[in-house]
């Protein structure tokens, strides 16, 4: 009589477990539902805010010029008029956040996208989070910031 154990050698058992894991992982993976436009637009927002947070965020003509390549001409002009104001036009805040995270994206067509950005303030007394919306316009192969709103 052949025992049940003799058919399942360690190599066969390992192969069976590995195959089962691969099938389970493939079946449980979450498909990417984001459009190519959103993926590209989110990357543009991440690059812009990485530059913004990695440099002096204080509104000034010099600091605005550093960000010019990421802005539409119209937004660059509007931001230039707000340079003397107390609020940072890119975070809509007088206090500079400590961190950001790029959130959800909506794109109605291949030339426009709206990307959510979460801003974070952390200090000894409290933690605060605020959400802003960044509207982008495609210009060639680049996404440029058109506006920032609450």
Sine and cosine of phi, psi and omega as CSV:
sin_phi,cos_phi,sin_psi,cos_psi,sin_omega,cos_omega
0.00,0.00,0.72,-0.69,0.00,-1.00
-1.00,-0.02,0.76,-0.66,-0.01,-1.00
-0.99,0.13,0.40,-0.92,0.02,-1.00
-0.89,0.45,-0.61,0.79,-0.03,-1.00
-0.90,0.43,-0.56,0.83,-0.08,-1.00
-0.92,0.39,-0.37,0.93,0.01,-1.00
-0.99,0.15,-0.31,0.95,-0.05,-1.00
-0.93,-0.38,0.98,0.20,0.05,-1.00
-0.95,0.32,0.29,-0.96,-0.01,-1.00
-0.82,0.57,-0.59,0.81,-0.01,-1.00
-0.93,0.37,-0.70,0.72,0.01,-1.00
-0.91,0.42,-0.66,0.75,0.01,-1.00
-0.90,0.44,-0.67,0.74,0.04,-1.00
-0.89,0.46,-0.69,0.72,0.02,-1.00
-0.89,0.45,-0.64,0.77,0.01,-1.00
-0.90,0.43,-0.70,0.72,0.02,-1.00
-0.91,0.42,-0.69,0.72,0.00,-1.00
-0.89,0.47,-0.69,0.72,0.02,-1.00
-0.90,0.44,-0.67,0.74,0.03,-1.00
-0.88,0.47,-0.69,0.73,0.02,-1.00
-0.89,0.45,-0.68,0.73,0.02,-1.00
-0.88,0.47,-0.70,0.71,0.01,-1.00
-0.89,0.46,-0.69,0.72,0.01,-1.00
-0.90,0.43,-0.69,0.72,0.01,-1.00
-0.90,0.43,-0.65,0.76,0.02,-1.00
-0.92,0.40,-0.62,0.78,-0.02,-1.00
-0.96,0.29,-0.46,0.89,-0.07,-1.00
-0.99,-0.12,-0.03,1.00,-0.03,-1.00
-0.94,0.35,0.53,-0.85,-0.01,-1.00
-1.00,-0.08,0.83,-0.56,0.00,-1.00
-0.94,0.34,0.49,-0.87,0.05,-1.00
-0.98,0.22,0.89,-0.46,-0.03,-1.00
-0.99,-0.16,-0.09,1.00,-0.06,-1.00
-0.99,0.16,0.64,-0.77,0.01,-1.00
-0.95,0.31,0.31,-0.95,0.05,-1.00
-0.88,0.47,-0.58,0.82,0.03,-1.00
-0.88,0.47,-0.71,0.70,-0.01,-1.00
-0.91,0.42,-0.65,0.76,0.02,-1.00
-0.86,0.50,-0.71,0.70,0.01,-1.00
-0.93,0.37,-0.67,0.74,0.01,-1.00
-0.90,0.43,-0.68,0.73,0.03,-1.00
-0.87,0.49,-0.62,0.78,0.03,-1.00
-0.90,0.44,-0.66,0.75,0.04,-1.00
-0.89,0.46,-0.66,0.75,0.03,-1.00
-0.91,0.42,-0.67,0.74,0.00,-1.00
-0.89,0.45,-0.68,0.73,0.02,-1.00
-0.90,0.44,-0.67,0.74,0.01,-1.00
-0.89,0.45,-0.78,0.62,-0.06,-1.00
-0.93,0.36,-0.45,0.89,0.13,-0.99
-0.91,0.42,-0.67,0.74,0.08,-1.00
-0.90,0.44,-0.72,0.70,-0.05,-1.00
-0.88,0.47,-0.73,0.69,-0.03,-1.00
-0.96,0.28,-0.42,0.91,-0.03,-1.00
-1.00,0.09,-0.05,1.00,-0.01,-1.00
-0.78,-0.62,-0.05,-1.00,0.03,-1.00
-0.91,0.41,0.84,-0.54,-0.05,-1.00
-1.00,-0.02,-0.11,0.99,-0.04,-1.00
-0.88,0.47,0.76,-0.65,0.01,-1.00
-0.88,0.48,0.84,-0.54,0.08,-1.00
-0.35,-0.94,0.33,-0.94,0.02,-1.00
-0.88,0.47,-0.68,0.74,0.00,-1.00
-0.88,0.47,-0.70,0.71,0.01,-1.00
-0.93,0.38,-0.57,0.82,0.05,-1.00
-0.91,0.41,-0.65,0.76,0.02,-1.00
-0.88,0.48,-0.56,0.83,0.04,-1.00
-0.89,0.46,-0.46,0.89,-0.07,-1.00
-0.99,-0.17,-0.02,1.00,-0.13,-0.99
-0.81,0.58,-0.63,0.78,-0.05,-1.00
-0.92,0.39,-0.22,0.98,-0.01,-1.00
-0.98,-0.18,-0.03,1.00,-0.13,-0.99
-0.90,-0.44,0.54,-0.84,0.16,-0.99
-0.93,0.37,0.39,-0.92,0.04,-1.00
-0.83,0.55,-0.63,0.78,0.01,-1.00
-0.90,0.43,-0.69,0.73,0.01,-1.00
-0.94,0.34,-0.59,0.81,0.06,-1.00
-0.87,0.50,-0.68,0.74,0.02,-1.00
-0.91,0.42,-0.73,0.68,0.02,-1.00
-0.88,0.47,-0.66,0.75,0.02,-1.00
-0.92,0.40,-0.56,0.83,0.04,-1.00
-0.90,0.44,-0.57,0.82,0.04,-1.00
-0.95,0.30,-0.38,0.93,-0.03,-1.00
-0.99,-0.13,0.06,1.00,-0.07,-1.00
-0.85,0.53,-0.59,0.81,-0.04,-1.00
-0.99,0.13,-0.10,0.99,0.00,-1.00
-0.98,0.22,0.23,-0.97,-0.04,-1.00
-0.98,0.18,-0.30,0.95,-0.12,-0.99
-0.99,-0.14,0.69,-0.73,0.11,-0.99
-0.96,0.28,0.86,-0.51,-0.07,-1.00
-0.94,0.35,-0.26,0.97,-0.04,-1.00
-1.00,-0.07,-0.31,0.95,0.06,-1.00
-0.86,-0.51,-0.12,0.99,-0.01,-1.00
0.81,0.59,0.71,0.71,-0.04,-1.00
-0.54,-0.84,0.52,-0.86,0.10,-0.99
-1.00,0.09,-0.42,0.91,0.08,-1.00
-0.99,-0.16,0.71,-0.71,-0.04,-1.00
-0.99,0.16,0.78,-0.62,0.03,-1.00
-0.92,0.39,0.32,-0.95,0.01,-1.00
-1.00,-0.03,-0.42,0.91,-0.06,-1.00
-0.42,-0.91,0.25,-0.97,0.06,-1.00
-0.62,-0.79,0.31,-0.95,0.12,-0.99
-0.59,-0.80,0.72,-0.69,0.03,-1.00
-0.99,0.15,0.78,-0.63,-0.06,-1.00
-0.95,-0.30,-0.65,-0.76,-0.10,-0.99
-0.92,0.38,0.40,-0.92,0.02,-1.00
-0.75,-0.66,0.60,-0.80,0.14,-0.99
-0.78,-0.62,0.70,-0.71,0.01,-1.00
-0.68,-0.73,0.90,-0.44,0.00,-1.00
-0.98,0.18,-0.48,0.87,0.02,-1.00
-0.47,-0.88,-0.09,-1.00,-0.09,-1.00
-0.98,0.18,-0.08,1.00,-0.06,-1.00
-0.93,-0.37,-0.18,0.98,-0.05,-1.00
-0.72,-0.69,0.57,-0.82,0.07,-1.00
-0.49,-0.87,0.48,-0.88,0.11,-0.99
-0.87,-0.49,0.82,-0.57,-0.04,-1.00
-0.84,-0.54,0.75,-0.66,0.05,-1.00
-0.99,0.16,0.69,-0.73,0.10,-1.00
-0.80,-0.59,0.78,-0.63,0.06,-1.00
-0.99,-0.17,0.76,-0.65,0.00,-1.00
-0.94,-0.34,0.61,-0.79,-0.07,-1.00
-0.79,-0.62,0.70,-0.71,0.13,-0.99
-0.88,-0.47,0.75,-0.67,0.04,-1.00
-0.70,-0.71,0.78,-0.63,0.13,-0.99
-0.54,-0.84,-0.11,-0.99,-0.07,-1.00
-0.90,0.44,-0.51,0.86,-0.10,-1.00
-1.00,0.03,-0.56,0.83,-0.10,-0.99
-0.31,-0.95,0.25,-0.97,0.14,-0.99
-0.88,-0.47,0.69,-0.73,-0.03,-1.00
-0.72,-0.70,0.55,-0.84,0.02,-1.00
-0.72,-0.70,0.66,-0.75,0.04,-1.00
-0.67,-0.74,0.55,-0.83,0.00,-1.00
-0.94,-0.33,0.69,-0.72,0.13,-0.99
-0.80,-0.60,0.32,-0.95,0.04,-1.00
-0.91,-0.42,0.76,-0.65,0.02,-1.00
-0.93,-0.37,0.86,-0.51,0.06,-1.00
-1.00,-0.08,0.75,-0.67,-0.04,-1.00
-0.84,-0.54,0.48,-0.88,0.07,-1.00
-0.81,-0.58,0.72,-0.70,0.03,-1.00
-0.98,0.21,0.72,-0.69,0.08,-1.00
-0.76,-0.65,0.98,-0.17,-0.11,-0.99
0.93,0.36,-0.84,-0.54,0.01,-1.00
-0.98,-0.20,0.14,0.99,-0.02,-1.00
-0.93,-0.37,0.50,-0.87,0.13,-0.99
-0.98,-0.22,0.80,-0.60,-0.03,-1.00
-0.92,-0.40,0.62,-0.79,0.04,-1.00
-0.93,0.36,0.79,-0.61,0.02,-1.00
-0.98,-0.19,-0.61,0.80,0.01,-1.00
-0.26,-0.97,0.31,-0.95,0.09,-1.00
-0.77,-0.64,0.76,-0.65,-0.03,-1.00
-0.64,-0.77,0.24,-0.97,0.02,-1.00
-0.99,0.13,0.00,0.00,0.00,0.00
